[in-house]
Amino acid sequence: MPRELPEKPNLEYLKKQAKQLQRTMPKSKLADAQHALANEYGYATWAKLKSRRSAELGPGTNLKGGRVRRRRGSRARDPGWSPGTA
């Protein structure tokens, strides 16, 4: 049975868990520990765990749980943007 993710785990928490796991795995790379941790939580890969976490946060939120700030003028550089669609 897979482990349950905490209600609101942030990416830093998951990275720290992977680093702790790596210390218990002799001669392993961080990627190996990340993969093992993802498997413990029921995900096939670390990337799928990260993408699921991102999807849970919703658009406009970064993986660390903070809101994404738009840079000034970023809408003007968006090819699909027009002044009437803001």
N, C-alpha and C positions, 0 to 999 in steps of 0.2 A: 504494500500500500504506500503510495507516495506521501511525502511530508506535505503538510499544509503550509502555504506561504503566509506570513503575517498579513494582517488586514491591509496595511499600507507599507509594504517594503519598498525602500528606495534602492537605487542601483548601488550606492555606496555600501549599504548593508550587505547586499548580495556579494559584492566584490570582496568585502572583508571576510565573509563566510568562506568564499573560495580560497582566499589566501590562508586562512586557518586550516582548511582541509588539505591544502598543498603541503603544509608543514608536516602533516601526518603521512604523506605519501612520498617515500624516499625516491629520489631521482626522477621526480615528475615535474612537468612544466605547469605553469599556471593554467594554460588552456586545458590540460588534462583534469585539473581540479574543477575548473568551471564546468566542463562537460559532465563530470561526475555529480556535481551539485545540481545541475539542470536535471539530470536523470533522477536524483533523489526527490525533486519536486514534481516529477512526472512529465518533463519535457525532453524531447529527443536531443536538443542541442542548447548551448548557451545562448545562441542567437535567437532561438525561438522563445526562450524564457525572457530575454530582453524585449523582444517585440511584443510579447503578451503583456509584459509590464507596461510598455509604452501605450498599448491599446487601452489598458485599464485606466491610465491617467487621462486619456482623452486628448484631443487636439489642442495645441497651444501650451502644452506642459512638457517640460524636459524630463529625462529619465531620473533625475535627482529629486523630482517632486516639486520643483519651482516652476513658476510661470515663465514662458518664453517672452522676451521683450522684442518688439519689432524695432528695427533700426529706422531712423528717420529717412523717409524717401523709399523704403523698401517696396511699398505698394506701386510706386511709379515704375519700378523696374520689373514688375510682374506683367507678363504679356497679356494676361487675361483681365487685367484691372482697367477700369475706366472710371473717371470721376463720379459718374452716376451710380456705381455699384458698391460704393463703400458702405 
